[in-house]
Amino acid sequence: MSTQAKTLEQLITELHTTNGELITANNDLTNTVVNKTGEIDAAVAKAQADVSAAIAAGDSRIQKAINDLAQSHADMRINYYDRKLHSKRTLIEDNGLVLDPNDESRSNWIRVPNGGAWSGHNTYPAAKALTKVHTVSGYSYAPGYSESPEQYVTDWSTTFMQFILTNESATSEQINDNIASQGVNVGQSQMGGWWNGSLVKDIPCMNITGLHPYSCLFVRLVNGVASGASDRQGLLPQNVLQFGGNCNFSIDRVVNYPRIPE
């Protein structure tokens, strides 16, 4: 039936029907939007809560890390020394420094002297933990630099100091054996140079099984070929007691941080 043939009542009825369908569809759409808005609000609220919880947890972890860091640096085992100046000459004459029987370019290990009634230079450190030696001075030089008319003809060596914190009762041989067996990096402790200032330097801390753990600072002297010597590749370090100059050093303290691995 065409529109023109429909009665007015029929047209009004169809209009009411269409209008009802539109209203229903509009209501359905409104309900859908309202429901989705609720879901979105709930999701946003949950996300905000998750973010707040994550921030709180992060703050807690950061604070714990700060506290742990503070505690790790506050927990120290300190060996105190008397700041007395020690030289190659005084170590030989007064403290029994001799050559290593297996290598004349280095000395035996001896305890760093600590004179008088001074106490506090022995501790119970944690082996393989971060350990630092605080020096007042540490001086080395190359005597061959001053030779004339040609440099480094007689003496082409420079003497340096190496340090280790280990069992007070250890012998030099025991220290060397355990350095080799444990793969200890003694080279990191080497110091000395033309500049004679204070220095804080990493040194190894080692425990020797079977010995009392009471520990102190040991030193040995080692010769290296002077940096200014010509043909360094073809030269070997000389006898450490006779060549390389009269190096010297002074120790303030040794600090072991048992909670910080080296």
C-alpha positions as CSV (number, residue, x, y, z in Angstrom):
1,M,0.0,0.0,0.0
2,S,1.4,3.4,-0.9
3,T,1.8,6.3,1.5
4,Q,-0.9,8.2,-0.4
5,A,-3.4,5.4,0.1
6,K,-2.8,5.2,3.9
7,T,-5.3,6.7,6.2
8,L,-4.3,9.3,8.7
9,E,-4.8,6.9,11.5
10,Q,-2.5,4.4,9.9
11,L,0.2,7.0,9.5
12,I,-0.1,8.1,13.1
13,T,0.1,4.4,14.2
14,E,3.3,3.8,12.2
15,L,4.8,7.1,13.5
16,H,4.1,6.0,17.1
17,T,5.6,2.6,16.4
18,T,8.8,4.1,14.8
19,N,9.0,6.7,17.6
20,G,8.8,3.9,20.2
21,E,11.5,1.9,18.5
22,L,13.7,5.1,18.5
23,I,13.0,5.6,22.2
24,T,13.8,2.0,23.0
25,A,17.0,2.2,21.0
26,N,18.0,5.4,22.6
27,N,17.4,4.0,26.1
28,D,19.4,0.9,25.2
29,L,22.2,3.1,23.9
30,T,22.0,5.3,27.1
31,N,22.2,2.2,29.3
32,T,25.1,0.8,27.3
33,V,27.0,4.2,27.6
34,V,26.2,4.3,31.3
35,N,27.4,0.7,31.8
36,K,30.6,1.3,29.8
37,T,31.2,4.6,31.7
38,G,30.9,2.6,35.0
39,E,33.3,0.0,33.7
40,I,35.7,2.7,32.6
41,D,35.4,4.5,35.9
42,A,36.0,1.2,37.7
43,A,39.0,0.4,35.5
44,V,40.5,3.9,36.1
45,A,39.9,3.6,39.8
46,K,41.7,0.2,39.8
47,A,44.5,1.5,37.7
48,Q,44.9,4.5,40.1
49,A,44.9,2.1,43.1
50,D,47.5,-0.1,41.3
51,V,49.7,2.9,40.6
52,S,49.4,4.1,44.2
53,A,50.3,0.7,45.5
54,A,53.2,0.4,43.1
55,I,54.4,3.9,44.2
56,A,54.1,2.9,47.8
57,A,55.9,-0.3,47.2
58,G,58.6,1.5,45.2
59,D,59.0,4.1,48.0
60,S,59.4,1.3,50.5
61,R,62.0,-0.5,48.4
62,I,63.9,2.7,47.8
63,Q,63.8,3.5,51.5
64,K,65.0,0.0,52.3
65,A,67.8,0.3,49.7
66,I,68.8,3.6,51.3
67,N,68.8,2.1,54.7
68,D,70.7,-1.0,53.6
69,L,73.3,1.2,51.8
70,A,73.7,3.3,54.9
71,Q,74.0,0.2,57.1
72,S,76.5,-1.4,54.8
73,H,78.7,1.7,54.8
74,A,78.3,2.3,58.5
75,D,79.3,-1.3,59.4
76,M,83.1,-1.1,59.3
77,R,86.0,-3.0,60.7
78,I,88.9,-0.5,61.1
79,N,92.6,-1.1,61.6
80,Y,94.2,2.1,63.0
81,Y,97.8,2.9,62.3
82,D,100.2,5.6,63.7
83,R,101.0,7.5,60.4
84,K,104.7,6.8,60.9
85,L,106.7,7.1,57.7
86,H,108.3,3.7,56.6
87,S,110.9,3.5,53.8
88,K,112.6,0.6,52.1
89,R,115.6,1.3,54.2
90,T,113.8,1.2,57.5
91,L,111.9,-1.9,56.5
92,I,115.2,-3.6,55.7
93,E,117.1,-2.4,58.7
94,D,114.4,-2.5,61.4
95,N,111.7,-4.9,60.3
96,G,113.3,-7.8,58.6
97,L,112.4,-7.1,55.0
98,V,114.3,-9.7,52.7
99,L,114.0,-10.9,49.2
100,D,111.3,-13.4,48.2
101,P,113.3,-16.6,47.7
102,N,111.5,-17.3,44.5
103,D,111.7,-13.8,42.9
104,E,114.4,-11.2,43.6
105,S,112.3,-8.5,42.1
106,R,110.0,-8.6,45.1
107,S,110.3,-8.8,48.9
108,N,108.8,-11.1,51.4
109,W,105.5,-10.0,53.1
110,I,105.9,-8.3,56.5
111,R,103.4,-6.8,58.9
112,V,103.2,-3.0,58.6
113,P,105.0,-1.7,61.7
114,N,102.9,0.1,64.3
115,G,105.2,1.6,67.0
116,G,104.9,2.2,70.7
117,A,101.8,1.4,72.7
118,W,99.5,2.2,69.8
119,S,96.5,-0.2,69.7
120,G,93.7,-0.9,67.3
121,H,95.7,-2.2,64.3
122,N,94.2,-5.7,64.5
123,T,90.6,-6.6,63.7
124,Y,88.4,-9.5,62.6
125,P,87.6,-8.4,59.0
126,A,85.4,-10.1,56.5
127,A,87.4,-11.9,53.8
128,K,86.6,-11.0,50.1
129,A,84.7,-7.9,51.3
130,L,85.4,-4.3,50.1
131,T,88.6,-3.1,51.9
132,K,90.4,0.2,51.5
133,V,93.7,1.4,52.8
134,H,93.9,5.1,53.7
135,T,97.5,6.4,53.3
136,V,99.0,9.7,54.4
137,S,101.6,9.3,51.7
138,G,103.1,6.8,49.3
139,Y,106.1,7.8,47.3
140,S,108.2,6.0,44.6
141,Y,110.7,7.2,42.1
142,A,113.1,6.0,39.5
143,P,116.8,6.5,40.4
144,G,117.8,5.9,36.8
145,Y,116.2,9.1,35.8
146,S,119.0,11.0,37.4
147,E,121.9,8.9,35.9
148,S,124.3,10.8,33.7
149,P,125.4,11.0,31.0
150,E,122.8,8.3,30.0
151,Q,119.7,7.5,32.0
152,Y,118.6,4.1,33.2
153,V,122.0,2.4,32.5
154,T,122.6,1.1,36.0
155,D,119.2,1.3,37.6
156,W,116.2,0.9,35.4
157,S,113.7,-0.1,38.1
158,T,111.1,1.6,40.3
159,T,110.0,0.1,43.6
160,F,106.3,0.1,44.5
161,M,104.3,-1.0,47.6
162,Q,101.6,-3.7,47.6
163,F,99.3,-4.4,50.6
164,I,97.0,-7.1,51.8
165,L,94.8,-7.5,54.9
166,T,95.1,-11.0,56.3
167,N,95.8,-13.2,59.3
168,E,98.3,-11.7,61.7
169,S,100.1,-15.0,62.2
170,A,100.5,-15.7,58.5
171,T,104.0,-16.2,57.1
172,S,105.1,-14.7,53.8
173,E,105.1,-18.1,52.2
174,Q,101.5,-18.8,53.4
175,I,100.3,-15.5,52.0
176,N,101.8,-16.1,48.6
177,D,100.4,-19.7,48.5
178,N,96.9,-18.5,49.3
179,I,97.1,-15.6,46.9
180,A,97.8,-18.1,44.2
181,S,95.2,-20.7,45.3
182,Q,92.5,-18.1,45.8
183,G,93.3,-16.0,42.8
184,V,93.6,-12.9,44.9
185,N,94.3,-9.7,42.9
186,V,97.2,-8.1,44.8
187,G,98.0,-5.8,41.9
188,Q,95.0,-3.6,42.7
189,S,96.8,-2.5,45.9
190,Q,100.0,-1.4,44.2
191,M,100.8,2.2,44.9
192,G,103.7,4.7,44.7
193,G,104.6,7.5,42.3
194,W,106.3,10.9,42.0
195,W,103.4,12.6,43.6
196,N,103.6,12.1,47.4
197,G,100.1,12.7,48.5
198,S,97.4,10.9,50.5
199,L,95.4,8.2,48.8
200,V,92.5,5.8,49.4
201,K,93.0,2.5,47.5
202,D,91.3,-0.9,47.3
203,I,93.3,-3.7,48.7
204,P,92.4,-7.5,49.0
205,C,91.3,-9.0,52.3
206,M,92.1,-12.7,52.6
207,N,91.5,-15.4,55.2
208,I,93.9,-18.3,55.5
209,T,92.3,-21.5,56.6
210,G,93.6,-22.9,59.9
211,L,95.0,-19.6,61.2
212,H,93.4,-17.4,63.8
213,P,91.3,-14.8,62.0
214,Y,92.8,-11.9,63.9
215,S,94.2,-9.8,61.0
216,C,96.4,-6.9,60.2
217,L,98.0,-5.1,57.2
218,F,100.9,-6.7,55.4
219,V,103.2,-5.0,52.9
220,R,105.7,-6.1,50.3
221,L,107.9,-4.2,47.9
222,V,108.0,-5.0,44.2
223,N,110.2,-3.7,41.4
224,G,108.9,-2.8,37.9
225,V,110.8,-1.5,34.9
226,A,110.8,2.3,35.1
227,S,108.4,4.0,32.6
228,G,111.2,6.2,31.2
229,A,113.6,3.4,30.5
230,S,114.4,2.7,26.9
231,D,113.9,-0.8,25.5
232,R,111.5,-1.6,28.3
233,Q,110.4,-4.8,26.5
234,G,113.9,-6.2,26.8
235,L,114.4,-5.3,30.5
236,L,113.5,-7.3,33.6
237,P,112.9,-5.7,37.0
238,Q,116.0,-5.8,39.2
239,N,116.7,-6.9,42.7
240,V,114.2,-5.0,44.8
241,L,116.5,-4.4,47.8
242,Q,119.3,-3.0,45.7
243,F,117.5,-1.1,42.9
244,G,114.4,0.9,42.3
245,G,115.0,3.7,44.9
246,N,114.1,4.2,48.6
247,C,110.3,4.3,48.3
248,N,108.3,5.2,51.4
249,F,104.7,5.2,52.8
250,S,102.6,6.2,55.8
251,I,99.3,4.5,56.8
252,D,96.4,6.1,58.6
253,R,93.9,3.3,58.6
254,V,92.5,0.2,56.8
255,V,88.7,0.0,56.5
256,N,86.9,-3.3,55.9
257,Y,83.2,-3.2,54.9
258,P,81.8,-6.7,55.7
259,R,78.5,-6.1,54.0
260,I,79.9,-5.0,50.7
261,P,81.5,-7.6,48.4
262,E,84.8,-6.6,46.8
